[in-house]
């Protein structure tokens, strides 16, 4: 009702096709990462344990995307960069947990449920601290002043969400 009737609106600098391509690249990286992680871990931990770690990757990414959506963030280059960076980091927690549980089952002869409870309990605090220190290293990017700071704030937030999802 406020615009004049002869107003013409045109879209300038449309980056949607580039963003769609970047999302496709992210999905390909996730799939390739899962395949590599499961393949490498099969040699060291066995097939079942490798699948547990491989299952954690897409679940953490899915949870991260849901949380970012709930926060009202849309896909942009910084969020995609944070997701790709977090992809490499979130595997570490899964490997440490599965390795500790696997060790308790094989060395101490515990049942799966006992080993999972005790194994996660033994290393939960060190993993939380490790994740917190990684997130803390990226907090200064979120405190950057000015226009560049408004642009960069998405990166530490995305990394925090991805690593928090990994902890969960």
VMD Tcl script that draws the C-alpha trace (Angstrom):
set ca {
  {0.00 0.00 0.00}
  {2.94 2.33 0.52}
  {4.92 1.68 -2.67}
  {4.15 3.61 -5.86}
  {2.41 1.54 -8.56}
  {5.21 2.04 -11.12}
  {7.93 0.70 -8.77}
  {10.05 -2.07 -10.29}
  {11.86 -4.45 -7.93}
  {14.81 -6.45 -9.21}
  {17.07 -8.89 -7.42}
  {20.70 -7.82 -7.43}
  {23.71 -9.93 -6.49}
  {21.71 -13.15 -6.03}
  {24.01 -15.62 -4.24}
  {21.44 -18.39 -3.76}
  {22.89 -20.66 -6.46}
  {26.36 -20.32 -4.92}
  {24.98 -21.15 -1.46}
  {23.13 -24.19 -2.81}
  {26.39 -25.40 -4.35}
  {28.18 -24.88 -1.02}
  {25.49 -26.85 0.83}
  {25.88 -29.67 -1.70}
  {29.64 -29.59 -1.09}
  {29.03 -29.76 2.67}
  {26.78 -32.80 2.26}
  {29.40 -34.48 0.07}
  {32.09 -33.71 2.67}
  {29.95 -35.19 5.43}
  {29.33 -38.38 3.45}
  {32.98 -38.70 2.45}
  {34.04 -37.99 6.05}
  {31.76 -40.70 7.40}
  {33.11 -43.21 4.89}
  {36.73 -42.35 5.73}
  {36.18 -42.38 9.48}
  {34.33 -45.70 9.43}
  {36.96 -47.25 7.16}
  {39.90 -46.15 9.31}
  {38.19 -47.04 12.59}
  {37.23 -50.49 11.31}
  {40.90 -51.44 11.34}
  {41.43 -50.30 14.93}
  {38.11 -50.69 16.75}
  {36.11 -53.15 14.66}
  {33.11 -52.66 12.43}
  {30.40 -52.13 15.09}
  {32.35 -49.51 17.02}
  {33.28 -47.73 13.80}
  {29.59 -47.54 12.91}
  {28.77 -45.92 16.26}
  {31.26 -43.14 15.58}
  {30.08 -42.88 11.97}
  {26.49 -42.57 13.19}
  {27.43 -39.68 15.49}
  {28.57 -37.50 12.59}
  {25.26 -37.06 10.72}
  {23.29 -36.94 13.98}
  {25.46 -34.11 15.34}
  {25.21 -32.19 12.07}
  {21.44 -32.69 11.92}
  {21.06 -31.50 15.50}
  {23.29 -28.50 14.75}
  {21.19 -27.50 11.75}
  {18.01 -27.79 13.84}
  {19.47 -25.61 16.61}
  {20.76 -23.01 14.13}
  {17.33 -22.94 12.51}
  {15.68 -22.44 15.92}
  {18.08 -19.54 16.56}
  {16.85 -17.98 13.32}
  {20.11 -18.31 11.38}
  {19.97 -18.94 7.67}
  {22.61 -20.58 5.48}
  {25.47 -18.29 4.61}
  {29.15 -18.71 3.89}
  {30.28 -18.30 7.52}
  {27.79 -20.84 8.84}
  {28.80 -23.32 6.15}
  {32.46 -22.73 7.00}
  {31.70 -23.32 10.68}
  {29.85 -26.54 9.86}
  {32.72 -27.85 7.75}
  {35.27 -26.91 10.42}
  {33.14 -28.52 13.12}
  {32.80 -31.68 11.05}
  {36.46 -32.49 11.58}
  {36.35 -31.65 15.27}
  {33.24 -33.56 16.27}
  {34.70 -36.94 15.30}
  {37.30 -36.72 18.08}
  {34.80 -36.96 20.93}
  {33.14 -40.02 19.42}
  {36.46 -41.80 18.92}
  {37.57 -41.18 22.50}
  {34.27 -42.39 23.97}
  {34.05 -45.51 21.81}
  {37.70 -46.40 22.43}
  {37.28 -46.14 26.21}
  {34.10 -48.25 26.19}
  {35.77 -50.78 23.88}
  {38.78 -50.97 26.22}
  {36.57 -51.66 29.24}
  {34.73 -54.41 27.39}
  {37.85 -56.17 26.14}
  {40.30 -55.66 29.03}
  {37.99 -55.76 32.04}
  {35.31 -58.04 30.60}
  {32.40 -55.72 31.34}
  {29.05 -56.03 29.63}
  {28.17 -53.47 26.98}
  {25.86 -51.49 29.24}
  {28.28 -51.49 32.19}
  {31.19 -50.51 29.96}
  {29.17 -47.72 28.35}
  {28.10 -46.28 31.71}
  {31.54 -46.50 33.29}
  {33.44 -45.51 30.14}
  {31.41 -42.39 29.51}
  {31.52 -41.49 33.20}
  {35.32 -41.74 33.26}
  {35.91 -39.39 30.37}
  {32.87 -37.10 30.33}
  {34.53 -34.27 32.24}
  {37.78 -34.27 30.18}
  {35.77 -34.27 26.94}
  {33.60 -31.38 28.16}
  {36.72 -29.41 29.14}
  {38.40 -30.20 25.82}
  {35.36 -29.02 23.89}
  {35.05 -25.89 26.04}
  {38.69 -24.94 25.38}
  {38.17 -25.39 21.64}
  {35.09 -23.17 21.74}
  {36.94 -20.63 23.90}
  {39.66 -20.32 21.26}
  {37.07 -19.03 18.78}
  {35.24 -16.63 21.13}
  {37.47 -13.64 20.20}
  {36.11 -13.85 16.65}
  {32.65 -13.24 18.06}
  {33.87 -10.19 19.99}
  {35.32 -8.49 16.94}
  {33.86 -4.95 16.73}
  {32.31 -3.24 13.73}
  {30.92 -4.59 10.50}
  {33.53 -7.35 10.33}
  {32.48 -8.49 13.80}
  {28.85 -8.69 12.71}
  {29.98 -10.86 9.81}
  {32.28 -13.11 11.88}
  {29.94 -13.74 14.83}
  {28.26 -16.58 12.96}
  {31.44 -18.65 12.87}
  {32.02 -19.12 16.64}
  {28.30 -19.55 17.24}
  {28.12 -22.29 14.60}
  {31.22 -24.03 15.97}
  {29.79 -23.88 19.49}
  {26.52 -25.39 18.33}
  {28.26 -28.17 16.37}
  {30.59 -29.11 19.22}
  {27.76 -28.87 21.75}
  {25.71 -31.23 19.57}
  {28.69 -33.56 19.48}
  {28.79 -33.62 23.28}
  {25.12 -34.45 23.46}
}
mol new
graphics top color blue
foreach p $ca { graphics top sphere $p radius 0.5 }
foreach p [lrange $ca 0 end-1] q [lrange $ca 1 end] { graphics top cylinder $p $q radius 0.2 }
display resetview
